[in-house]
Amino acid sequence: MKLYLVQHGEAVGKDVDPERPLSDQGAREVAALAAFLKGAGIRVERVWHSGKLRAEQTAQTLATAVLPGGVPAKIRGINPKDPVD
């Protein structure tokens, strides 16, 4: 089994948008990564993301490139301060 961990792309500051979506730069970087993975023939069975908007946007871009069906899933327990148990 291979596990790929990807952090969300660069987000805008809270002062710009409290939901902190991807910045234009972040969206471009994620798109470039998605294109690279697709070009390398990477396919995955699942793409998961936390409930954060920037993570969801990142997951959707990546899922479109590497996940059959292209639909990522939101899961609990993967935010930075979530308990590890």
VEXVEXZA-256926 format. One record per residue: residue in three letters; residue number from 1; z, x, y of N, C-alpha, C, O, CB in turn. Coordinates in nm, 2 decimals, always signed. Glycine has a CB too. Example, Ala and Ser with C-alpha at 12.3 -4.5 7.8 and 13.67 -1.06 7.14 Angstrom:
2
rest  nr  nZ  nX  nY  caZ  caX  caY  cZ  cX  cY  oZ  oX  oY  cbZ  cbX  cbY
Ala  1  +0.78  +1.32  -0.57  +0.78  +1.23  -0.45  +0.78  +1.32  -0.33  +0.85  +1.42  -0.33  +0.90  +1.13  -0.45
Ser  2  +0.71  +1.28  -0.22  +0.71  +1.37  -0.11  +0.79  +1.29  +0.00  +0.80  +1.34  +0.11  +0.57  +1.41  -0.06
//
This chain:
85
rest  nr  nZ  nX  nY  caZ  caX  caY  cZ  cX  cY  oZ  oX  oY  cbZ  cbX  cbY
Met  1  +0.00  +0.08  -0.12  +0.00  +0.00  +0.00  +0.00  +0.09  +0.12  +0.07  +0.19  +0.13  +0.12  -0.10  +0.00
Lys  2  -0.08  +0.05  +0.22  -0.08  +0.12  +0.35  -0.02  +0.02  +0.45  -0.05  -0.10  +0.45  -0.22  +0.17  +0.39
Leu  3  +0.05  +0.08  +0.54  +0.11  +0.00  +0.65  +0.07  +0.07  +0.78  +0.10  +0.19  +0.80  +0.27  +0.00  +0.64
Tyr  4  +0.01  -0.01  +0.87  -0.03  +0.04  +1.00  +0.06  -0.02  +1.10  +0.07  -0.14  +1.11  -0.18  +0.01  +1.03
Leu  5  +0.13  +0.06  +1.18  +0.21  +0.02  +1.29  +0.15  +0.05  +1.42  +0.10  +0.16  +1.45  +0.35  +0.08  +1.28
Val  6  +0.14  -0.05  +1.51  +0.07  -0.04  +1.63  +0.16  -0.10  +1.74  +0.21  -0.21  +1.73  -0.07  -0.11  +1.64
Gln  7  +0.18  -0.02  +1.85  +0.26  -0.08  +1.96  +0.16  -0.15  +2.05  +0.04  -0.11  +2.06  +0.33  +0.03  +2.04
His  8  +0.20  -0.25  +2.12  +0.12  -0.33  +2.21  +0.06  -0.23  +2.32  +0.12  -0.13  +2.34  +0.19  -0.44  +2.27
Gly  9  -0.05  -0.28  +2.38  -0.11  -0.20  +2.48  -0.02  -0.21  +2.61  +0.08  -0.28  +2.62  -0.25  -0.25  +2.51
Glu  10  -0.06  -0.13  +2.71  +0.01  -0.12  +2.84  +0.01  -0.26  +2.90  -0.08  -0.34  +2.90  -0.06  -0.03  +2.94
Ala  11  +0.13  -0.30  +2.95  +0.15  -0.43  +3.01  +0.17  -0.42  +3.16  +0.21  -0.31  +3.21  +0.27  -0.50  +2.94
Val  12  +0.15  -0.53  +3.23  +0.18  -0.53  +3.37  +0.33  -0.53  +3.39  +0.40  -0.57  +3.30  +0.11  -0.65  +3.44
Gly  13  +0.37  -0.50  +3.51  +0.52  -0.50  +3.54  +0.57  -0.64  +3.55  +0.50  -0.73  +3.58  +0.54  -0.42  +3.66
Lys  14  +0.70  -0.65  +3.54  +0.77  -0.78  +3.56  +0.75  -0.83  +3.70  +0.75  -0.95  +3.72  +0.92  -0.76  +3.53
Asp  15  +0.74  -0.74  +3.79  +0.72  -0.78  +3.93  +0.58  -0.85  +3.95  +0.56  -0.93  +4.04  +0.73  -0.67  +4.03
Val  16  +0.48  -0.82  +3.87  +0.35  -0.87  +3.87  +0.35  -1.01  +3.80  +0.29  -1.10  +3.85  +0.24  -0.78  +3.82
Asp  17  +0.40  -1.01  +3.68  +0.41  -1.13  +3.59  +0.53  -1.11  +3.50  +0.53  -1.02  +3.42  +0.27  -1.15  +3.51
Pro  18  +0.62  -1.20  +3.51  +0.74  -1.19  +3.42  +0.71  -1.20  +3.27  +0.79  -1.15  +3.19  +0.84  -1.30  +3.46
Glu  19  +0.60  -1.26  +3.23  +0.56  -1.26  +3.09  +0.51  -1.13  +3.04  +0.50  -1.11  +2.92  +0.46  -1.38  +3.07
Arg  20  +0.47  -1.04  +3.13  +0.42  -0.91  +3.10  +0.30  -0.91  +3.01  +0.31  -0.84  +2.90  +0.53  -0.83  +3.05
Pro  21  +0.19  -0.97  +3.04  +0.07  -0.96  +2.96  +0.01  -0.82  +2.97  +0.06  -0.74  +3.04  -0.03  -1.07  +3.00
Leu  22  -0.09  -0.80  +2.88  -0.16  -0.67  +2.89  -0.22  -0.65  +3.02  -0.27  -0.74  +3.09  -0.26  -0.66  +2.78
Ser  23  -0.21  -0.53  +3.07  -0.29  -0.49  +3.19  -0.43  -0.47  +3.15  -0.47  -0.47  +3.04  -0.23  -0.36  +3.26
Asp  24  -0.52  -0.46  +3.25  -0.66  -0.44  +3.22  -0.68  -0.31  +3.14  -0.75  -0.31  +3.05  -0.74  -0.43  +3.35
Gln  25  -0.60  -0.21  +3.18  -0.61  -0.08  +3.11  -0.56  -0.10  +2.96  -0.62  -0.05  +2.87  -0.52  +0.03  +3.18
Gly  26  -0.45  -0.17  +2.95  -0.40  -0.20  +2.81  -0.50  -0.27  +2.72  -0.51  -0.24  +2.61  -0.27  -0.28  +2.82
Ala  27  -0.56  -0.37  +2.78  -0.66  -0.45  +2.71  -0.78  -0.36  +2.67  -0.83  -0.37  +2.55  -0.71  -0.57  +2.79
Arg  28  -0.82  -0.27  +2.75  -0.93  -0.18  +2.72  -0.89  -0.08  +2.61  -0.97  -0.06  +2.52  -0.97  -0.10  +2.84
Glu  29  -0.77  -0.03  +2.62  -0.72  +0.06  +2.51  -0.71  -0.01  +2.38  -0.75  +0.05  +2.27  -0.58  +0.12  +2.55
Val  30  -0.66  -0.13  +2.37  -0.65  -0.20  +2.25  -0.79  -0.24  +2.19  -0.81  -0.23  +2.07  -0.57  -0.33  +2.27
Ala  31  -0.88  -0.27  +2.28  -1.02  -0.30  +2.24  -1.08  -0.17  +2.18  -1.15  -0.18  +2.08  -1.10  -0.35  +2.36
Ala  32  -1.05  -0.06  +2.24  -1.11  +0.07  +2.19  -1.05  +0.10  +2.05  -1.12  +0.14  +1.96  -1.08  +0.18  +2.29
Leu  33  -0.92  +0.08  +2.03  -0.86  +0.10  +1.90  -0.92  +0.00  +1.80  -0.95  +0.04  +1.69  -0.71  +0.08  +1.91
Ala  34  -0.93  -0.12  +1.83  -0.99  -0.22  +1.74  -1.13  -0.18  +1.70  -1.16  -0.19  +1.58  -0.99  -0.36  +1.81
Ala  35  -1.21  -0.14  +1.79  -1.35  -0.09  +1.76  -1.34  +0.03  +1.67  -1.42  +0.04  +1.58  -1.42  -0.06  +1.89
Phe  36  -1.25  +0.12  +1.69  -1.24  +0.24  +1.61  -1.20  +0.20  +1.47  -1.26  +0.25  +1.37  -1.13  +0.34  +1.67
Leu  37  -1.10  +0.11  +1.45  -1.06  +0.07  +1.32  -1.17  +0.00  +1.25  -1.19  +0.02  +1.13  -0.93  -0.02  +1.33
Lys  38  -1.24  -0.09  +1.32  -1.35  -0.16  +1.25  -1.46  -0.07  +1.21  -1.51  -0.08  +1.10  -1.41  -0.27  +1.35
Gly  39  -1.49  +0.03  +1.29  -1.59  +0.13  +1.26  -1.55  +0.21  +1.14  -1.64  +0.26  +1.07  -1.62  +0.21  +1.38
Ala  40  -1.42  +0.23  +1.13  -1.37  +0.31  +1.01  -1.36  +0.23  +0.89  -1.33  +0.28  +0.78  -1.24  +0.37  +1.05
Gly  41  -1.40  +0.10  +0.89  -1.39  +0.02  +0.78  -1.25  -0.03  +0.74  -1.23  -0.07  +0.62  -1.45  +0.09  +0.66
Ile  42  -1.16  -0.02  +0.83  -1.02  -0.06  +0.80  -1.02  -0.21  +0.79  -1.07  -0.28  +0.88  -0.92  -0.01  +0.91
Arg  43  -0.96  -0.27  +0.68  -0.94  -0.41  +0.66  -0.80  -0.43  +0.62  -0.74  -0.35  +0.55  -1.04  -0.47  +0.56
Val  44  -0.73  -0.53  +0.67  -0.59  -0.56  +0.64  -0.57  -0.70  +0.59  -0.66  -0.79  +0.61  -0.50  -0.53  +0.76
Glu  45  -0.46  -0.72  +0.52  -0.43  -0.86  +0.47  -0.36  -0.94  +0.57  -0.36  -1.06  +0.57  -0.35  -0.85  +0.34
Arg  46  -0.28  -0.87  +0.66  -0.20  -0.95  +0.76  -0.19  -0.87  +0.89  -0.20  -0.74  +0.89  -0.06  -0.97  +0.70
Val  47  -0.18  -0.94  +1.00  -0.14  -0.88  +1.13  -0.03  -0.96  +1.18  -0.04  -1.08  +1.20  -0.27  -0.88  +1.23
Trp  48  +0.08  -0.90  +1.20  +0.20  -0.97  +1.25  +0.23  -0.92  +1.39  +0.20  -0.81  +1.43  +0.32  -0.94  +1.16
His  49  +0.29  -1.01  +1.47  +0.34  -0.97  +1.61  +0.47  -1.04  +1.64  +0.50  -1.14  +1.58  +0.23  -1.00  +1.71
Ser  50  +0.54  -0.99  +1.74  +0.66  -1.05  +1.79  +0.61  -1.17  +1.88  +0.49  -1.19  +1.90  +0.75  -0.95  +1.87
Gly  51  +0.70  -1.23  +1.94  +0.67  -1.34  +2.03  +0.63  -1.30  +2.17  +0.59  -1.39  +2.25  +0.78  -1.44  +2.03
Lys  52  +0.63  -1.17  +2.20  +0.60  -1.13  +2.33  +0.45  -1.15  +2.35  +0.37  -1.12  +2.27  +0.64  -0.98  +2.35
Leu  53  +0.41  -1.19  +2.47  +0.27  -1.22  +2.51  +0.19  -1.09  +2.49  +0.08  -1.10  +2.43  +0.26  -1.26  +2.65
Arg  54  +0.23  -0.98  +2.53  +0.15  -0.86  +2.52  +0.13  -0.82  +2.37  +0.03  -0.76  +2.34  +0.22  -0.74  +2.59
Ala  55  +0.23  -0.84  +2.29  +0.22  -0.82  +2.15  +0.12  -0.91  +2.08  +0.04  -0.88  +2.00  +0.35  -0.82  +2.08
Glu  56  +0.13  -1.04  +2.12  +0.03  -1.14  +2.07  -0.11  -1.11  +2.11  -0.20  -1.12  +2.03  +0.07  -1.28  +2.12
Gln  57  -0.13  -1.07  +2.24  -0.27  -1.03  +2.28  -0.32  -0.91  +2.21  -0.44  -0.91  +2.17  -0.26  -1.00  +2.43
Thr  58  -0.23  -0.81  +2.18  -0.27  -0.69  +2.11  -0.31  -0.73  +1.97  -0.41  -0.69  +1.91  -0.16  -0.59  +2.11
Ala  59  -0.22  -0.81  +1.90  -0.25  -0.85  +1.76  -0.38  -0.93  +1.75  -0.45  -0.91  +1.65  -0.13  -0.94  +1.71
Gln  60  -0.41  -1.02  +1.85  -0.53  -1.10  +1.84  -0.65  -1.01  +1.85  -0.75  -1.03  +1.77  -0.53  -1.20  +1.95
Thr  61  -0.65  -0.92  +1.94  -0.77  -0.82  +1.95  -0.78  -0.74  +1.82  -0.90  -0.73  +1.77  -0.75  -0.73  +2.07
Leu  62  -0.68  -0.69  +1.76  -0.68  -0.62  +1.64  -0.72  -0.70  +1.52  -0.81  -0.66  +1.44  -0.55  -0.55  +1.61
Ala  63  -0.67  -0.82  +1.51  -0.70  -0.91  +1.40  -0.84  -0.95  +1.40  -0.90  -0.96  +1.29  -0.61  -1.04  +1.41
Thr  64  -0.90  -0.97  +1.52  -1.04  -1.00  +1.52  -1.13  -0.89  +1.46  -1.23  -0.92  +1.40  -1.09  -1.03  +1.67
Ala  65  -1.08  -0.77  +1.47  -1.16  -0.66  +1.42  -1.13  -0.62  +1.27  -1.22  -0.58  +1.20  -1.13  -0.54  +1.50
Val  66  -1.01  -0.64  +1.22  -0.97  -0.59  +1.09  -0.92  -0.69  +0.99  -0.90  -0.66  +0.88  -0.87  -0.49  +1.11
Leu  67  -0.90  -0.82  +1.04  -0.84  -0.92  +0.95  -0.94  -1.03  +0.92  -0.99  -1.09  +1.01  -0.71  -0.98  +1.02
Pro  68  -0.97  -1.05  +0.79  -1.06  -1.16  +0.75  -1.00  -1.29  +0.81  -0.88  -1.32  +0.78  -1.08  -1.17  +0.60
Gly  69  -1.08  -1.36  +0.88  -1.03  -1.49  +0.94  -0.98  -1.46  +1.08  -0.98  -1.56  +1.17  -0.92  -1.55  +0.86
Gly  70  -0.93  -1.34  +1.11  -0.89  -1.30  +1.25  -0.78  -1.37  +1.31  -0.77  -1.38  +1.43  -1.01  -1.32  +1.33
Val  71  -0.68  -1.43  +1.23  -0.57  -1.50  +1.29  -0.44  -1.43  +1.26  -0.39  -1.43  +1.15  -0.56  -1.64  +1.24
Pro  72  -0.38  -1.36  +1.36  -0.25  -1.30  +1.34  -0.14  -1.40  +1.33  -0.15  -1.51  +1.37  -0.22  -1.20  +1.45
Ala  73  -0.02  -1.35  +1.28  +0.10  -1.44  +1.27  +0.21  -1.39  +1.35  +0.24  -1.27  +1.35  +0.13  -1.46  +1.12
Lys  74  +0.28  -1.48  +1.41  +0.41  -1.45  +1.48  +0.52  -1.45  +1.38  +0.53  -1.54  +1.30  +0.44  -1.55  +1.60
Ile  75  +0.60  -1.34  +1.38  +0.72  -1.33  +1.29  +0.84  -1.30  +1.37  +0.83  -1.24  +1.48  +0.69  -1.23  +1.18
Arg  76  +0.95  -1.33  +1.31  +1.08  -1.30  +1.37  +1.13  -1.17  +1.32  +1.10  -1.12  +1.21  +1.18  -1.41  +1.35
Gly  77  +1.22  -1.11  +1.40  +1.29  -0.99  +1.35  +1.23  -0.86  +1.39  +1.28  -0.76  +1.34  +1.31  -1.00  +1.21
Ile  78  +1.13  -0.86  +1.47  +1.06  -0.73  +1.50  +1.06  -0.69  +1.65  +0.99  -0.60  +1.69  +0.92  -0.73  +1.45
Asn  79  +1.15  -0.76  +1.72  +1.16  -0.72  +1.86  +1.26  -0.60  +1.87  +1.33  -0.58  +1.78  +1.22  -0.84  +1.95
Pro  80  +1.25  -0.52  +1.98  +1.32  -0.40  +1.98  +1.47  -0.41  +1.96  +1.53  -0.32  +1.90  +1.30  -0.34  +2.12
Lys  81  +1.54  -0.52  +2.00  +1.68  -0.52  +1.98  +1.73  -0.62  +1.87  +1.84  -0.66  +1.86  +1.75  -0.57  +2.11
Asp  82  +1.63  -0.66  +1.79  +1.66  -0.75  +1.67  +1.75  -0.67  +1.57  +1.73  -0.55  +1.55  +1.54  -0.80  +1.61
Pro  83  +1.84  -0.74  +1.51  +1.92  -0.67  +1.40  +1.83  -0.63  +1.29  +1.73  -0.69  +1.26  +2.03  -0.77  +1.35
Val  84  +1.87  -0.52  +1.22  +1.78  -0.46  +1.12  +1.82  -0.52  +0.98  +1.74  -0.50  +0.88  +1.80  -0.32  +1.11
Asp  85  +1.92  -0.60  +0.97  +1.95  -0.66  +0.84  +1.87  -0.78  +0.82  +1.88  -0.85  +0.72  +2.10  -0.70  +0.84
//
